[in-house]
C-alpha cells in the first residue's frame, strides 16, 4: 500500500482517476480533490456543482470535471479554470428532440438517477449526466462534435480512436465519429507536418527553392508562393475546416497527428529551420517518419488569414492556443542563434514559451548545427555569462509581431490574465533552467571523459573550476 487518500465523503463510481503525478477524487460533498501520487499530499481542492460524484479525468496537465450542462477544464497544478466545454443549445434539456431526430444529429441521454459519465481519450471528450444529455467535444477547440441518443437506463461511454462506445443495459453500441462534418475540421486542425518531409533535401527544401528561385528564402517570402495566392499548393483543394476552396498546406502535404509544436519566427530562413530540425532529429535519435510537427506556417489556413483576411492567426487565442499545446504535449523552441537570438524579440515566441512553461509542458531548445556547436564550445570555455547576458534582457512589452493585430491581441491577453513582468520572469527562469542542464551535461561529460581526479592535479583543478562555475551560475539564477 503506497497511499491512502481520505476524501471525506462517499466517492462515486466515476469519481476517481489517476495519472503519473496526480490522483483525483470526487464525492457527494460537491468537492473535487487532487492528490500528489508521489507524496500522498492534498494539493488542490475544487468546488463541484453536482450533488452526486462528478466524473473526473486527467489529460496531460489538465483536469476535466463533468458538470450538469458542461465540462470544466482546470490547469494543474495551479487549479486555474482554463475553459468550459458547453453543450449546444439544441442539446439542452429545455429543447428536447425526438429519438429519431437526435440519433442523426446527436444527443446522448442517461436517466436522472445515473451518475454523470465522463470519458476522455484521443481527441475527444464525452460527458453525460442527470440532465439526460451527453455531448462529444473535440479536445483541441472545445467545440461540440456530435450527440447520440439512447433511451436505455444504464449508460457508460468510452472513446477509442475515432469510435464512440456506448454500453446501455445489455447492449454495446459502437458509433463512427468520422461521419460527422465536425470530424474533418477537428482532424485537420490536429495535424502536423511530417518531419521526414521537412528535413529531406529532395522534398520541401527543393519545393521552396524552386518556387522562390532562391537558395535560402525566409518564410515571409515563401508564404505568397506556397501558402496562399494563385500558386499556393492548396489553392484547388477543399478546406476540411470550412468546406471552401483553398486549404492549409498541412492538408495537401505529408502529415499526421501532431507530436510536437514548433515555436519559431517567420523571419527565419529556410535552411535555419530545416537544419535545426535535422540536427535535433539526429542528436535525439528521433524517428522522422513517425514525428509530425505543428508549424503555424503550414497548419493555419493562410488563404483565410493572409489573402482573404477573414481570419487572424490570433483568433480564438484564449480558447484554442493553450489547448493545442496541452493536446500535443511537447514544444520545440527554435533559436536561430544563441547570441542575440531573434526569437526573444518576437511576442508570439515569448508568449508560447511562457504558456508552455506555466503549464509544465515539456519543451526543448533546438539550434542549427553551427549555432549548437558554437554554444557548446562557449560553454566548454566556461563563458556561461556570455550566453545568458542576451537571454536575461527579455522584454515582452517591447517585443513585436509581423502583424500589428496579432501583437495587440497577444499583449492584450497577457495584460488580462497575467502581466508583462510575470511573462518576462517565467521565460527567463525556464531558459536559465534549460541552460543549467546543458552546462552541467557538458562539464560533467568533460570530467567523466578522462579527467578523473584520482591522483591528477590537473583534474582536481578542473573540478574546482566546475564547482566555481556552478556557484556562479546559481548566483546568476
C-alpha positions as CSV (number, residue, x, y, z in Angstrom):
1,X,0.0,0.0,0.0
2,X,1.6,3.3,-1.1
3,X,-1.0,5.9,-0.2
4,X,-4.5,6.2,1.4
5,X,-6.5,9.2,0.3
6,X,-9.3,10.1,2.7
7,X,-11.8,12.1,0.6
8,X,-14.3,12.6,3.5
9,X,-17.5,11.7,1.6
10,X,-18.7,8.8,-0.5
11,X,-16.8,8.6,-3.7
12,X,-18.8,7.8,-6.8
13,X,-18.1,5.2,-9.5
14,X,-16.8,7.8,-11.9
15,X,-15.2,9.9,-9.1
16,X,-11.6,8.6,-9.3
17,X,-8.8,8.9,-11.8
18,X,-5.0,8.8,-11.7
19,X,-2.0,10.0,-13.7
20,X,1.7,9.8,-13.2
21,X,1.7,12.8,-10.9
22,X,-1.8,13.2,-9.6
23,X,-4.9,11.3,-8.3
24,X,-8.3,13.0,-8.3
25,X,-11.4,12.0,-6.2
26,X,-14.9,13.4,-6.3
27,X,-17.7,12.6,-3.8
28,X,-21.2,13.5,-2.7
29,X,-19.8,16.5,-0.8
30,X,-19.7,18.6,-4.1
31,X,-15.9,18.7,-3.9
32,X,-13.1,17.5,-6.2
33,X,-9.8,16.8,-4.5
34,X,-6.4,16.4,-6.3
35,X,-3.6,14.5,-4.6
36,X,0.1,14.0,-5.3
37,X,0.8,10.4,-6.2
38,X,4.4,10.9,-5.1
39,X,3.9,12.4,-1.6
40,X,0.2,11.5,-0.9
41,X,-0.5,15.1,0.0
42,X,-3.6,17.0,-0.9
43,X,-2.5,19.7,-3.4
44,X,-5.8,21.1,-4.7
45,X,-9.5,21.3,-3.8
46,X,-12.1,22.4,-6.3
47,X,-15.8,23.0,-5.9
48,X,-18.3,20.9,-8.0
49,X,-21.8,21.9,-8.9
50,X,-23.2,18.4,-8.7
51,X,-24.6,16.8,-5.5
52,X,-23.5,13.4,-6.7
53,X,-20.0,12.5,-7.6
54,X,-19.0,14.2,-10.9
55,X,-16.7,12.4,-13.4
56,X,-13.0,13.4,-13.3
57,X,-10.3,12.7,-15.9
58,X,-6.7,13.8,-16.5
59,X,-5.2,14.8,-19.8
60,X,-1.6,15.9,-19.8
61,X,-1.5,18.7,-17.1
62,X,-5.3,19.3,-17.2
63,X,-8.2,18.0,-15.1
64,X,-11.6,17.6,-16.7
65,X,-14.6,17.7,-14.3
66,X,-18.1,17.0,-15.6
67,X,-21.0,19.4,-14.7
68,X,-24.7,19.4,-15.3
69,X,-24.5,21.3,-18.6
70,X,-20.8,21.4,-19.3
71,X,-17.3,20.1,-18.6
72,X,-14.8,22.3,-16.7
73,X,-11.1,22.2,-17.7
74,X,-8.6,23.1,-15.0
75,X,-4.8,23.7,-15.4
76,X,-2.6,21.8,-13.0
77,X,-1.1,22.3,-10.5
78,X,-2.5,25.9,-10.3
79,X,-6.1,24.9,-10.4
80,X,-6.9,27.7,-12.8
81,X,-10.1,27.3,-14.8
82,X,-8.9,27.2,-18.3
83,X,-12.1,26.8,-20.2
84,X,-15.6,25.5,-20.1
85,X,-16.9,23.0,-22.7
86,X,-20.6,23.8,-23.1
87,X,-23.5,21.8,-24.7
88,X,-25.1,23.2,-27.8
89,X,-28.5,24.9,-27.2
90,X,-30.1,22.2,-29.4
91,X,-28.9,19.5,-27.0
92,X,-30.0,21.2,-23.8
93,X,-32.9,19.8,-21.7
94,X,-35.1,22.8,-22.5
95,X,-35.3,21.8,-26.1
96,X,-35.8,18.0,-26.2
97,X,-35.7,16.2,-29.5
98,X,-37.3,13.0,-30.6
99,X,-35.1,9.9,-30.5
100,X,-35.2,9.6,-34.3
101,X,-34.0,13.2,-34.9
102,X,-31.3,13.2,-32.2
103,X,-29.9,9.8,-33.4
104,X,-28.9,11.7,-36.5
105,X,-27.7,15.0,-35.1
106,X,-26.6,13.6,-31.8
107,X,-27.6,13.8,-28.1
108,X,-26.7,11.0,-25.7
109,X,-29.1,10.6,-22.8
110,X,-28.9,9.0,-19.4
111,X,-31.7,8.6,-16.9
112,X,-31.8,11.1,-14.0
113,X,-30.7,8.6,-11.4
114,X,-27.4,7.7,-13.0
115,X,-24.0,9.2,-12.1
116,X,-22.5,11.6,-14.6
117,X,-20.4,9.8,-17.1
118,X,-17.1,11.3,-18.4
119,X,-14.8,9.6,-21.0
120,X,-11.6,11.2,-22.3
121,X,-9.3,9.7,-25.0
122,X,-7.5,10.8,-28.1
123,X,-9.0,14.0,-29.4
124,X,-12.4,13.6,-27.7
125,X,-14.3,14.3,-24.5
126,X,-17.7,12.6,-23.9
127,X,-20.0,13.6,-21.0
128,X,-23.5,12.6,-19.9
129,X,-25.2,13.5,-16.6
130,X,-28.6,13.6,-14.8
131,X,-29.9,16.1,-17.3
132,X,-30.4,13.2,-19.8
133,X,-28.0,14.9,-22.2
134,X,-24.4,14.0,-23.2
135,X,-22.1,15.6,-25.7
136,X,-19.0,14.7,-27.6
137,X,-16.4,17.6,-27.9
138,X,-13.1,17.8,-29.6
139,X,-10.3,18.5,-27.2
140,X,-8.4,21.0,-29.4
141,X,-11.1,23.7,-29.7
142,X,-13.7,22.6,-27.2
143,X,-16.4,22.6,-29.8
144,X,-19.3,20.1,-29.7
145,X,-18.7,17.5,-32.4
146,X,-21.9,15.5,-32.2
147,X,-24.5,13.9,-30.0
148,X,-26.2,10.4,-29.8
149,X,-29.5,9.3,-28.2
150,X,-30.0,6.1,-26.3
151,X,-33.1,5.6,-24.1
152,X,-31.6,2.7,-22.1
153,X,-31.5,3.1,-18.3
154,X,-27.8,2.3,-17.6
155,X,-25.3,4.1,-19.7
156,X,-21.5,4.2,-19.9
157,X,-19.3,5.7,-22.6
158,X,-15.7,5.1,-23.8
159,X,-13.7,6.6,-26.7
160,X,-11.2,4.6,-28.7
161,X,-9.5,6.1,-31.8
162,X,-12.4,7.6,-33.8
163,X,-15.1,5.4,-32.3
164,X,-17.5,6.2,-29.5
165,X,-18.6,3.1,-27.5
166,X,-21.8,3.1,-25.5
167,X,-22.8,0.4,-23.0
168,X,-26.6,0.6,-22.4
169,X,-28.1,-2.1,-20.4
170,X,-27.2,-5.4,-22.1
171,X,-26.2,-3.8,-25.3
172,X,-22.9,-2.4,-26.6
173,X,-23.1,0.1,-29.4
174,X,-20.2,1.5,-31.5
175,X,-20.5,4.8,-33.3
176,X,-18.2,6.0,-36.1
177,X,-17.3,9.7,-35.3
178,X,-15.7,10.3,-38.7
179,X,-19.1,10.6,-40.4
180,X,-19.8,13.9,-38.7
181,X,-18.8,17.1,-40.5
182,X,-17.0,18.4,-37.4
183,X,-14.7,15.4,-37.5
184,X,-13.0,16.6,-40.7
185,X,-12.4,20.0,-39.2
186,X,-11.1,18.6,-35.9
187,X,-8.8,16.1,-37.7
188,X,-7.3,18.8,-40.0
189,X,-6.6,21.1,-37.1
190,X,-4.9,18.3,-35.2
191,X,-2.3,17.6,-38.0
192,X,1.4,18.3,-38.0
193,X,3.9,18.3,-40.8
194,X,5.9,15.2,-41.5
195,X,9.4,15.7,-40.1
196,X,10.8,13.3,-42.7
197,X,9.3,15.5,-45.4
198,X,10.7,18.7,-43.9
199,X,14.3,17.6,-43.4
200,X,14.7,15.6,-46.6
201,X,16.7,17.9,-49.0
202,X,14.9,16.4,-52.0
203,X,11.4,17.2,-50.7
204,X,10.3,20.5,-49.0
205,X,13.6,22.2,-49.5
206,X,13.6,21.6,-53.2
207,X,9.9,22.8,-53.5
208,X,10.7,26.0,-51.6
209,X,13.9,26.8,-53.5
210,X,12.2,26.1,-56.9
211,X,9.2,28.3,-56.0
212,X,11.3,31.2,-54.8
213,X,14.2,30.9,-57.1
214,X,16.4,31.5,-54.0
215,X,18.8,29.3,-52.2
216,X,17.7,30.3,-48.7
217,X,14.5,32.4,-48.7
218,X,12.7,33.3,-45.4
219,X,9.1,32.2,-44.7
220,X,7.7,35.7,-45.3
221,X,9.0,35.3,-48.9
222,X,7.7,31.8,-49.2
223,X,4.1,32.5,-47.9
224,X,2.7,34.1,-51.1
225,X,4.4,31.4,-53.2
226,X,3.3,28.3,-51.3
227,X,0.8,29.1,-48.6
228,X,-1.7,31.5,-50.3
229,X,-2.4,33.1,-53.6
230,X,-2.5,31.9,-57.2
231,X,0.4,29.5,-56.8
232,X,-0.5,28.1,-53.4
233,X,-0.2,24.3,-53.1
234,X,-3.6,24.1,-51.5
235,X,-5.5,26.6,-53.7
236,X,-7.6,24.0,-55.6
237,X,-8.3,21.7,-52.6
238,X,-11.4,21.9,-50.5
239,X,-10.6,23.0,-46.9
240,X,-11.9,20.4,-44.5
241,X,-12.4,23.2,-41.9
242,X,-14.9,25.3,-43.7
243,X,-15.8,23.4,-46.9
244,X,-14.4,26.1,-49.2
245,X,-11.7,26.1,-51.8
246,X,-8.2,26.8,-50.5
247,X,-6.8,24.8,-47.7
248,X,-3.8,24.8,-45.3
249,X,-0.6,23.3,-46.5
250,X,-0.8,20.5,-43.9
251,X,-4.0,19.2,-45.7
252,X,-2.1,18.6,-49.0
253,X,1.4,17.7,-47.9
254,X,2.7,14.6,-45.9
255,X,1.3,14.9,-42.4
256,X,-0.1,13.1,-39.4
257,X,-1.5,13.8,-35.9
258,X,0.9,16.3,-34.4
259,X,3.5,15.0,-31.9
260,X,5.4,18.3,-31.4
261,X,4.7,22.0,-31.5
262,X,7.3,24.3,-33.1
263,X,7.8,27.8,-31.6
264,X,9.7,29.9,-34.1
265,X,9.7,33.1,-36.2
266,X,8.7,33.6,-39.8
267,X,11.8,35.7,-40.3
268,X,13.9,32.6,-40.1
269,X,15.4,31.4,-43.3
270,X,14.5,28.1,-44.9
271,X,17.8,26.5,-44.0
272,X,17.8,27.7,-40.4
273,X,14.6,25.8,-39.8
274,X,15.5,22.7,-41.9
275,X,19.0,22.3,-40.5
276,X,17.8,22.9,-36.9
277,X,15.1,20.2,-37.2
278,X,17.5,17.8,-39.0
279,X,20.2,18.4,-36.2
280,X,17.6,17.8,-33.4
281,X,16.4,14.7,-35.1
282,X,19.9,13.2,-35.4
283,X,21.0,14.2,-31.9
284,X,17.8,13.0,-30.2
285,X,17.6,9.8,-32.4
286,X,14.0,10.7,-33.4
287,X,12.2,8.6,-35.9
288,X,11.4,11.2,-38.5
289,X,8.8,9.1,-40.2
290,X,6.7,8.9,-37.0
291,X,7.2,12.6,-36.0
292,X,4.8,15.3,-37.0
293,X,5.3,19.0,-36.1
294,X,2.6,21.6,-35.8
295,X,4.0,24.7,-37.5
296,X,1.8,27.7,-38.0
297,X,3.1,28.4,-41.5
298,X,1.8,25.0,-42.6
299,X,-1.0,24.2,-40.2
300,X,-3.0,27.5,-40.3
301,X,-5.1,28.2,-43.4
302,X,-3.1,31.2,-44.7
303,X,-5.6,31.6,-47.6
304,X,-8.0,32.9,-44.9
305,X,-5.5,34.8,-42.8
306,X,-3.2,36.5,-45.3
307,X,-5.2,36.6,-48.5
308,X,-8.9,37.0,-47.6
309,X,-8.1,38.4,-44.2
310,X,-11.3,36.8,-42.9
311,X,-9.4,35.1,-40.0
312,X,-6.4,36.1,-37.9
313,X,-3.6,34.0,-36.5
314,X,-4.6,35.1,-33.1
315,X,-8.3,34.3,-33.4
316,X,-9.6,32.1,-30.5
317,X,-6.3,32.7,-28.8
318,X,-7.6,32.1,-25.3
319,X,-9.8,29.1,-26.2
320,X,-7.5,27.1,-28.5
321,X,-3.9,28.1,-28.2
322,X,-3.1,26.6,-24.8
323,X,-5.3,23.6,-25.5
324,X,-3.3,22.9,-28.7
325,X,-0.1,23.0,-26.7
326,X,-1.6,20.8,-24.0
327,X,-3.0,18.3,-26.5
328,X,0.3,18.0,-28.4
329,X,2.3,17.9,-25.1
330,X,5.8,18.7,-26.5
331,X,7.2,22.0,-27.6
332,X,10.4,22.7,-29.7
333,X,11.8,26.2,-29.2
334,X,13.9,27.1,-32.2
335,X,16.7,29.7,-31.7
336,X,18.4,30.9,-34.8
337,X,21.5,32.0,-32.8
338,X,22.4,31.6,-29.1
339,X,23.8,35.2,-29.1
340,X,21.2,37.9,-29.6
341,X,18.5,35.4,-30.8
342,X,15.7,36.9,-32.9
343,X,13.3,34.6,-31.0
344,X,13.5,36.8,-27.9
345,X,12.3,39.9,-29.8
346,X,9.1,38.3,-31.1
347,X,5.9,38.5,-29.0
348,X,4.5,35.2,-30.3
349,X,7.7,33.3,-29.4
350,X,7.9,34.7,-25.9
351,X,4.2,34.1,-25.2
352,X,4.4,30.5,-26.5
353,X,7.4,29.7,-24.2
354,X,5.5,31.3,-21.3
355,X,2.4,29.2,-21.8
356,X,4.5,26.0,-22.1
357,X,6.4,26.8,-19.0
358,X,3.4,27.8,-16.9
359,X,1.5,24.7,-17.9
360,X,4.6,22.4,-17.3
361,X,4.6,21.3,-20.9
362,X,7.8,19.6,-22.0
363,X,9.9,21.8,-24.2
364,X,13.3,21.6,-25.9
365,X,15.6,24.3,-27.3
366,X,16.9,23.5,-30.7
367,X,19.5,25.3,-32.8
368,X,21.0,25.0,-36.3
369,X,24.2,22.8,-36.1
370,X,26.7,25.7,-36.4
371,X,24.9,27.6,-33.6
372,X,24.8,24.5,-31.4
373,X,28.5,23.8,-31.9
374,X,29.3,27.4,-31.1
375,X,27.2,27.3,-27.9
376,X,28.9,24.1,-26.7
377,X,32.3,25.5,-27.4
378,X,31.5,28.7,-25.5
379,X,30.2,26.6,-22.5
380,X,33.3,24.4,-22.6
381,X,35.5,27.5,-22.2
382,X,33.4,28.5,-19.2
383,X,32.0,31.6,-20.8
384,X,28.5,31.0,-19.5
385,X,27.8,34.6,-18.8
386,X,28.3,35.3,-22.5
387,X,25.4,33.0,-23.2
388,X,22.9,34.3,-20.7
389,X,23.5,38.1,-20.9
390,X,21.3,38.4,-24.0
391,X,18.7,35.9,-22.6
392,X,18.2,38.0,-19.5
393,X,17.2,41.1,-21.5
394,X,13.7,39.7,-22.4
395,X,11.0,42.3,-22.5
396,X,7.7,41.1,-23.9
397,X,6.4,44.7,-23.7
398,X,8.9,45.7,-26.4
399,X,8.5,42.5,-28.5
400,X,6.9,42.7,-31.9
401,X,4.8,40.6,-34.3
402,X,4.7,40.6,-38.1
403,X,1.1,41.7,-38.0
404,X,0.0,44.5,-35.6
405,X,-3.3,42.9,-35.0
406,X,-1.6,39.7,-33.6
407,X,0.7,41.8,-31.4
408,X,-2.2,43.7,-30.0
409,X,-4.2,40.5,-29.2
410,X,-1.3,38.7,-27.6
411,X,-0.3,41.6,-25.4
412,X,-4.0,42.2,-24.6
413,X,-4.3,38.6,-23.4
414,X,-1.2,38.9,-21.3
415,X,-2.4,42.1,-19.6
416,X,-5.8,40.5,-18.9
417,X,-4.6,37.2,-17.5
418,X,-1.1,38.0,-16.2
419,X,1.5,40.8,-16.6
420,X,4.5,41.6,-18.8
421,X,6.7,41.3,-15.7
422,X,5.4,37.8,-14.9
423,X,5.9,36.7,-18.5
424,X,9.5,38.0,-18.6
425,X,10.3,36.4,-15.2
426,X,8.9,33.0,-16.1
427,X,10.5,32.8,-19.5
428,X,13.9,33.9,-18.1
429,X,13.6,31.3,-15.4
430,X,12.9,28.4,-17.7
431,X,15.6,29.4,-20.2
432,X,18.1,29.5,-17.4
433,X,16.8,26.2,-16.2
434,X,17.5,24.7,-19.7
435,X,20.9,26.4,-19.8
436,X,21.9,24.9,-16.4
437,X,21.1,21.4,-17.6
438,X,23.2,21.9,-20.7
439,X,26.0,23.5,-18.7
440,X,26.1,20.5,-16.3
441,X,25.9,17.9,-19.0
442,X,28.9,19.4,-20.9
443,X,31.1,19.8,-17.9
444,X,30.2,16.5,-16.3
445,X,31.0,14.9,-19.6
446,X,34.4,16.6,-19.6
447,X,35.1,15.3,-16.1
448,X,34.0,11.8,-17.0
449,X,35.9,11.5,-20.2
450,X,39.3,11.1,-18.7
451,X,39.6,13.9,-16.2
452,X,39.2,11.6,-13.2
453,X,40.6,13.4,-10.1
454,X,42.3,10.4,-8.6
455,X,46.0,11.4,-8.3
456,X,45.7,14.0,-11.1
457,X,46.3,17.7,-10.1
458,X,45.1,18.9,-13.5
459,X,41.7,17.1,-12.9
460,X,41.5,18.5,-9.4
461,X,41.8,22.0,-10.8
462,X,39.1,21.2,-13.4
463,X,36.8,20.0,-10.7
464,X,37.4,23.2,-8.7
465,X,36.7,25.2,-11.8
466,X,33.4,23.3,-12.3
467,X,32.4,23.9,-8.7
468,X,33.1,27.7,-9.1
469,X,31.2,27.9,-12.3
470,X,28.2,26.1,-10.8
471,X,28.3,28.5,-7.9
472,X,28.4,31.5,-10.3
473,X,25.5,30.1,-12.3
474,X,23.4,29.6,-9.2
475,X,24.1,33.1,-8.2
476,X,23.2,34.3,-11.7
477,X,20.0,32.3,-11.5
